Amino acid sequence: MIQLKTFHHLLLALALFSFLFSQGCKEGLSQCERNNLGSGNGEEEPTADCPLTYSGETPMGPSGSVFDKQKFILALEDSISSAVGYQIAVGYKGGIIGTASGGFARKKIDCIYFMSDCNIFNIASQTKSFTTAALLQLLTANNLTVDDLIWPYLPTDWALPAYVKKLSFRHCLGHRTAVPGTNSDGKSTTNFAGLKLSFTSAAVDSLVVDDNPDNNKYRYLNADLAIMRIIIPALWKQLPDADNELKTAPAITDALSKKYYEKYMKTRVFEPVGVIDAEQKAPGGDVKTLHYFSSGNEAGSAFETDWTSHGGGGGWFMRAADIVKIIMGMWENDEILSPENRIIMMDHPTLGWKQGFTTERNTTRGRAFSHGGDLGASDGKQVHGAFAILPDGIYVDMMVNSNIPGYSGANSNTLFRIICNAYEEAW
């Protein structure tokens, strides 16, 4: 029989051995691998680096029907579990009521890092709805509407063709500008020089039906929202609360457009709803969430890690839960989006979520709205995300950092369809 004192000594020896063994193992790991020890899945405790908070609210429908949050989230997970990694967040009445994450932010070949609720994604074109919210705030503050013309808020040294002087904010937000440009080389076509070239060149003839831009053919173009990176500071410049540097500047330069688009988005759209660490570039330059084609052994890609010079139509870095907070704020906080501007986003003929750059679906409980974001490279590596505003005041965002095996040509519209199907089954 081991005496108590001897037993205690044995426990101490085992503890010391375990500590030394673990330290020896860690010494054999790279710095990256040591940093990633302990990363895991599921809901994480709020920290300064991951300010997530959860609400206990349960969504209720008419006649006492109850939304089964767990069934909804499990259905979403089942649908996208074949992706390399995924992140899900669900919101209700201003709070995050559930999250889920799984798979890998980085696979073993790239120094393994498990996906968690706290990983940062490039949200791609989900950005466009947030840029639109900022613009609508400033139009209202300047006593303008979406039918006012954009040209007075473009740099005065741009030689604008006659057709650009007929374009309204509505034409940009509804992707009916007919300006030249492509989405395949987003950086060069949506930086300051690229936007100048697009908006000072002749219209694309195949998109122009007649002399009325309302009849221009629809074409989704990142430049149509990236131009707001210049216009938002120009509109803010007219207001008393603008920084003195902006108010006294003779013109909106590239540097001013980058600085004050970012500042306006952070202070007037993100921070009021508790999103305090969104950035247009990967935090600290460290991209923990890489993009993949499939679950094979190929290395991942970070794509572009700094969108400061060509954002507006895409490129903010944040979490699924952050996106849900912002969308809830847009729909429930009049300081973010006025009731009148919500109606504009939902029902205006060529703006917002009826037509234009977003998607809508009818469910048995009412109309659902979404905006997605997709990035892909020629080697097949990709990232997809979609948020949805569902009936009964439920909000959700899903992000995946690869294709989704089992879905041919999967993209953000696929995610929206998955969300709506799971929502129907959750009551």
MARFIFI-524223 format. One record per residue (C-alpha): residue number from 0; residue in three letters; x, y, z. Coordinates in steps of 0.2 Angstrom, whole numbers. Each point is the difference from the previous one (the first is absolute). Layout:
# MARFIFI-524223
- NUM,ALA,X,Y,Z
...
***
This chain:
# MARFIFI-524223
- 0,MET,0,0,0
- 1,ILE,7,17,-5
- 2,GLN,1,12,15
- 3,LEU,-9,17,-1
- 4,LYS,16,10,0
- 5,THR,8,-12,-13
- 6,PHE,-16,2,-11
- 7,HIS,1,19,1
- 8,HIS,18,-1,-6
- 9,LEU,-5,-12,-14
- 10,LEU,-13,13,-6
- 11,LEU,12,14,1
- 12,ALA,13,-10,-10
- 13,LEU,-14,-5,-13
- 14,ALA,-5,19,-2
- 15,LEU,18,5,-2
- 16,PHE,3,-13,-13
- 17,SER,-16,5,-9
- 18,PHE,6,19,0
- 19,LEU,17,-4,-6
- 20,PHE,-6,-12,-13
- 21,SER,-13,13,-7
- 22,GLN,14,14,0
- 23,GLY,11,-12,-9
- 24,CYS,-14,-3,-13
- 25,LYS,-3,19,-1
- 26,GLU,19,3,-3
- 27,GLY,-2,-12,-15
- 28,LEU,-14,10,-8
- 29,SER,1,16,-10
- 30,GLN,-5,17,7
- 31,CYS,-16,-1,-10
- 32,GLU,-5,-17,7
- 33,ARG,4,5,18
- 34,ASN,-11,15,-3
- 35,ASN,-14,-11,-6
- 36,LEU,0,-13,14
- 37,GLY,-17,1,9
- 38,SER,-10,6,-15
- 39,GLY,-16,-8,-1
- 40,ASN,-18,0,-6
- 41,GLY,-16,7,7
- 42,GLU,-6,15,10
- 43,GLU,15,9,7
- 44,GLU,1,11,16
- 45,PRO,0,19,-4
- 46,THR,18,7,0
- 47,ALA,7,16,-6
- 48,ASP,5,-9,-16
- 49,CYS,-17,-8,-2
- 50,PRO,-14,11,8
- 51,LEU,-15,-12,-3
- 52,THR,-15,1,12
- 53,TYR,-15,-11,0
- 54,SER,-18,3,3
- 55,GLY,-13,-13,7
- 56,GLU,-15,6,-10
- 57,THR,-10,-13,-9
- 58,PRO,-9,5,-16
- 59,MET,-18,-1,0
- 60,GLY,-12,0,-15
- 61,PRO,-19,3,-1
- 62,SER,-12,-11,10
- 63,GLY,14,-4,12
- 64,SER,11,-10,-12
- 65,VAL,18,-2,6
- 66,PHE,15,1,-11
- 67,ASP,12,-15,4
- 68,LYS,17,8,0
- 69,GLN,10,-16,2
- 70,LYS,-10,-9,-14
- 71,PHE,4,15,-11
- 72,ILE,18,1,3
- 73,LEU,3,-19,-1
- 74,ALA,-9,0,-17
- 75,LEU,12,14,-6
- 76,GLU,15,-10,7
- 77,ASP,-5,-16,-9
- 78,SER,-2,9,-16
- 79,ILE,18,8,0
- 80,SER,10,-12,10
- 81,SER,9,-6,-16
- 82,ALA,8,17,-1
- 83,VAL,18,2,6
- 84,GLY,-7,12,14
- 85,TYR,-16,9,4
- 86,GLN,-7,13,12
- 87,ILE,-18,4,4
- 88,ALA,-8,13,11
- 89,VAL,-19,3,3
- 90,GLY,-8,15,8
- 91,TYR,-16,6,7
- 92,LYS,-6,16,9
- 93,GLY,17,8,-1
- 94,GLY,9,-15,7
- 95,ILE,10,-15,-6
- 96,ILE,-10,-15,5
- 97,GLY,11,-13,-7
- 98,THR,16,-4,-9
- 99,ALA,9,-15,-8
- 100,SER,16,-3,-8
- 101,GLY,10,-15,-6
- 102,GLY,14,-7,-11
- 103,PHE,16,10,-3
- 104,ALA,5,18,-2
- 105,ARG,17,-7,-6
- 106,LYS,4,-18,-4
- 107,LYS,15,-9,6
- 108,ILE,10,4,-15
- 109,ASP,-2,19,4
- 110,CYS,3,-3,19
- 111,ILE,-17,-7,7
- 112,TYR,-12,12,7
- 113,PHE,-17,-6,5
- 114,MET,-15,11,-5
- 115,SER,-9,9,14
- 116,ASP,-13,13,2
- 117,CYS,13,13,2
- 118,ASN,10,-3,-16
- 119,ILE,0,15,-12
- 120,PHE,-6,-2,-18
- 121,ASN,1,12,-15
- 122,ILE,-19,3,-2
- 123,ALA,2,5,-18
- 124,SER,-15,8,-8
- 125,GLN,-11,-1,16
- 126,THR,9,16,2
- 127,LYS,-11,8,-13
- 128,SER,-15,1,11
- 129,PHE,10,9,14
- 130,THR,7,12,-12
- 131,THR,-18,4,-6
- 132,ALA,-6,3,18
- 133,ALA,14,13,2
- 134,LEU,-5,8,-16
- 135,LEU,-18,1,5
- 136,GLN,4,8,16
- 137,LEU,10,13,-8
- 138,LEU,-13,4,-14
- 139,THR,-13,3,13
- 140,ALA,12,11,10
- 141,ASN,3,10,-16
- 142,ASN,-18,1,-4
- 143,LEU,3,-11,-16
- 144,THR,-8,-15,-6
- 145,VAL,5,-15,-11
- 146,ASP,-6,9,-15
- 147,ASP,12,14,2
- 148,LEU,15,0,-12
- 149,ILE,17,-6,5
- 150,TRP,11,11,-10
- 151,PRO,1,15,12
- 152,TYR,8,-12,12
- 153,LEU,14,-6,-11
- 154,PRO,17,8,-1
- 155,THR,-1,16,-9
- 156,ASP,15,-4,-11
- 157,TRP,-8,-15,-8
- 158,ALA,-6,4,-17
- 159,LEU,-17,-8,0
- 160,PRO,-9,-6,-16
- 161,ALA,-18,6,-2
- 162,TYR,-8,-17,4
- 163,VAL,9,0,17
- 164,LYS,-8,17,4
- 165,LYS,-17,-9,-2
- 166,LEU,4,-14,13
- 167,SER,-9,1,17
- 168,PHE,5,-9,16
- 169,ARG,-14,-12,-5
- 170,HIS,9,-5,-16
- 171,CYS,16,-5,10
- 172,LEU,-9,-9,14
- 173,GLY,-11,-9,-13
- 174,HIS,15,-5,-11
- 175,ARG,-6,10,-15
- 176,THR,14,12,-3
- 177,ALA,7,-8,-16
- 178,VAL,17,6,4
- 179,PRO,14,-11,-6
- 180,GLY,10,-12,11
- 181,THR,0,-18,6
- 182,ASN,-1,-10,16
- 183,SER,14,-11,-5
- 184,ASP,14,12,4
- 185,GLY,-8,9,15
- 186,LYS,15,8,7
- 187,SER,5,10,-15
- 188,THR,-18,4,-6
- 189,THR,-6,6,17
- 190,ASN,15,10,7
- 191,PHE,0,19,-2
- 192,ALA,8,0,-17
- 193,GLY,-11,-15,-6
- 194,LEU,-16,9,5
- 195,LYS,6,16,-8
- 196,LEU,2,-9,-16
- 197,SER,-17,-9,1
- 198,PHE,-10,16,3
- 199,THR,10,11,-12
- 200,SER,-2,-12,-15
- 201,ALA,-14,-4,-12
- 202,ALA,-14,-10,5
- 203,VAL,-1,-19,-5
- 204,ASP,-11,1,-16
- 205,SER,-8,-17,3
- 206,LEU,-6,6,17
- 207,VAL,-8,16,-6
- 208,VAL,-18,-2,-7
- 209,ASP,-4,19,-3
- 210,ASP,4,17,8
- 211,ASN,-8,-5,16
- 212,PRO,11,-9,13
- 213,ASP,-15,-7,8
- 214,ASN,-1,-12,-15
- 215,ASN,18,-5,1
- 216,LYS,3,-19,1
- 217,TYR,4,-7,17
- 218,ARG,18,-5,2
- 219,TYR,7,-4,17
- 220,LEU,16,10,1
- 221,ASN,11,3,16
- 222,ALA,5,17,-6
- 223,ASP,-18,6,2
- 224,LEU,1,-2,19
- 225,ALA,19,4,1
- 226,ILE,-3,17,-7
- 227,MET,-9,3,17
- 228,ARG,17,-1,8
- 229,ILE,2,18,-8
- 230,ILE,-18,6,1
- 231,ILE,-2,-4,18
- 232,PRO,14,11,6
- 233,ALA,-6,14,-12
- 234,LEU,-17,-1,8
- 235,TRP,7,0,17
- 236,LYS,10,15,-4
- 237,GLN,-16,11,-2
- 238,LEU,-5,-4,18
- 239,PRO,4,9,17
- 240,ASP,6,-16,8
- 241,ALA,14,-3,-13
- 242,ASP,18,0,6
- 243,ASN,8,17,-4
- 244,GLU,13,-8,-11
- 245,LEU,-14,-6,-11
- 246,LYS,-11,16,0
- 247,THR,15,11,-5
- 248,ALA,7,-12,-13
- 249,PRO,-1,8,-18
- 250,ALA,-4,-17,-8
- 251,ILE,-3,-19,5
- 252,THR,17,-8,-3
- 253,ASP,4,-18,0
- 254,ALA,7,1,17
- 255,LEU,-15,10,7
- 256,SER,-12,-12,-8
- 257,LYS,8,-15,8
- 258,LYS,1,8,17
- 259,TYR,-17,7,1
- 260,TYR,-10,-14,-8
- 261,GLU,8,-12,13
- 262,LYS,-3,12,14
- 263,TYR,-18,3,-4
- 264,MET,-4,-18,-2
- 265,LYS,8,-4,17
- 266,THR,-8,14,10
- 267,ARG,-17,1,-8
- 268,VAL,-4,-17,-5
- 269,PHE,10,-13,9
- 270,GLU,4,7,17
- 271,PRO,-17,5,5
- 272,VAL,-6,-18,-1
- 273,GLY,15,-6,10
- 274,VAL,12,-6,-15
- 275,ILE,16,8,6
- 276,ASP,14,-9,-9
- 277,ALA,-6,-1,-18
- 278,GLU,15,5,-12
- 279,GLN,3,1,-19
- 280,LYS,15,-10,2
- 281,ALA,5,-16,9
- 282,PRO,3,4,19
- 283,GLY,19,2,3
- 284,GLY,2,-8,-18
- 285,ASP,-3,-17,7
- 286,VAL,-13,-9,-10
- 287,LYS,-6,-15,10
- 288,THR,-14,-4,-11
- 289,LEU,7,-6,-17
- 290,HIS,-10,-4,-15
- 291,TYR,0,-18,-8
- 292,PHE,-8,-9,-15
- 293,SER,-4,-16,10
- 294,SER,5,-11,14
- 295,GLY,15,-7,-10
- 296,ASN,18,4,5
- 297,GLU,3,16,-10
- 298,ALA,6,15,9
- 299,GLY,-12,15,3
- 300,SER,0,17,-6
- 301,ALA,-3,17,9
- 302,PHE,-4,9,-16
- 303,GLU,2,19,3
- 304,THR,3,4,18
- 305,ASP,-2,19,-1
- 306,TRP,-15,8,-9
- 307,THR,2,17,7
- 308,SER,4,7,-18
- 309,HIS,-14,-8,-9
- 310,GLY,-14,-4,13
- 311,GLY,-18,6,0
- 312,GLY,-7,-14,-10
- 313,GLY,9,-14,10
- 314,GLY,15,-4,11
- 315,TRP,-5,3,19
- 316,PHE,7,-13,12
- 317,MET,-12,-6,14
- 318,ARG,-10,-14,7
- 319,ALA,-17,-8,-4
- 320,ALA,-6,7,16
- 321,ASP,6,17,-4
- 322,ILE,-10,0,-16
- 323,VAL,-15,-5,9
- 324,LYS,2,14,12
- 325,ILE,1,13,-14
- 326,ILE,-15,-7,-9
- 327,MET,-10,0,16
- 328,GLY,5,18,3
- 329,MET,-5,5,-18
- 330,TRP,-17,-7,2
- 331,GLU,-3,3,19
- 332,ASN,10,16,4
- 333,ASP,-6,16,-8
- 334,GLU,17,8,3
- 335,ILE,7,-12,-13
- 336,LEU,-14,0,-12
- 337,SER,-15,11,1
- 338,PRO,-17,-9,-3
- 339,GLU,-2,10,-17
- 340,ASN,17,-7,-6
- 341,ARG,-4,-17,5
- 342,ILE,-15,1,-12
- 343,ILE,11,7,-13
- 344,MET,12,-15,2
- 345,MET,-14,-13,-1
- 346,ASP,-12,7,-13
- 347,HIS,8,13,-11
- 348,PRO,-1,-6,-18
- 349,THR,19,-1,-3
- 350,LEU,7,2,17
- 351,GLY,3,-11,15
- 352,TRP,-8,-17,2
- 353,LYS,-14,-1,-12
- 354,GLN,11,1,-16
- 355,GLY,17,5,-3
- 356,PHE,15,-8,9
- 357,THR,-9,-11,13
- 358,THR,-11,-15,0
- 359,GLU,-17,-4,7
- 360,ARG,-11,-15,3
- 361,ASN,-17,-4,6
- 362,THR,-2,-11,15
- 363,THR,-17,-7,7
- 364,ARG,2,13,14
- 365,GLY,4,15,-11
- 366,ARG,13,8,-11
- 367,ALA,19,-3,4
- 368,PHE,14,11,-6
- 369,SER,19,-3,-2
- 370,HIS,16,6,-6
- 371,GLY,15,-11,-4
- 372,GLY,18,1,-3
- 373,ASP,11,-11,-10
- 374,LEU,19,1,-4
- 375,GLY,9,-13,-11
- 376,ALA,17,-3,-8
- 377,SER,5,-8,-16
- 378,ASP,6,-15,10
- 379,GLY,-17,-3,7
- 380,LYS,3,7,18
- 381,GLN,-15,9,6
- 382,VAL,-10,8,14
- 383,HIS,-19,2,1
- 384,GLY,-12,9,12
- 385,ALA,-18,5,1
- 386,PHE,-10,9,12
- 387,ALA,-19,-1,1
- 388,ILE,-14,10,8
- 389,LEU,-14,-13,3
- 390,PRO,-18,2,5
- 391,ASP,-4,1,19
- 392,GLY,15,11,3
- 393,ILE,14,-13,-2
- 394,TYR,17,4,-7
- 395,VAL,13,-12,-6
- 396,ASP,17,0,-8
- 397,MET,10,-15,-7
- 398,MET,18,0,-6
- 399,VAL,10,-14,-8
- 400,ASN,19,1,-5
- 401,SER,-1,-13,-15
- 402,ASN,-12,-7,-12
- 403,ILE,-14,-11,7
- 404,PRO,1,-18,-6
- 405,GLY,-17,-6,-5
- 406,TYR,-6,16,-7
- 407,SER,5,3,-18
- 408,GLY,6,18,-3
- 409,ALA,-3,5,18
- 410,ASN,0,18,4
- 411,SER,-9,13,12
- 412,ASN,-17,-3,-9
- 413,THR,3,-19,5
- 414,LEU,2,6,18
- 415,PHE,-16,10,0
- 416,ARG,-10,-14,-7
- 417,ILE,7,-11,14
- 418,ILE,-4,13,13
- 419,CYS,-18,1,-6
- 420,ASN,-3,-19,-1
- 421,ALA,7,-2,18
- 422,TYR,-11,15,6
- 423,GLU,-16,-9,-7
- 424,GLU,4,-16,9
- 425,ALA,4,9,17
- 426,TRP,-18,4,5
***
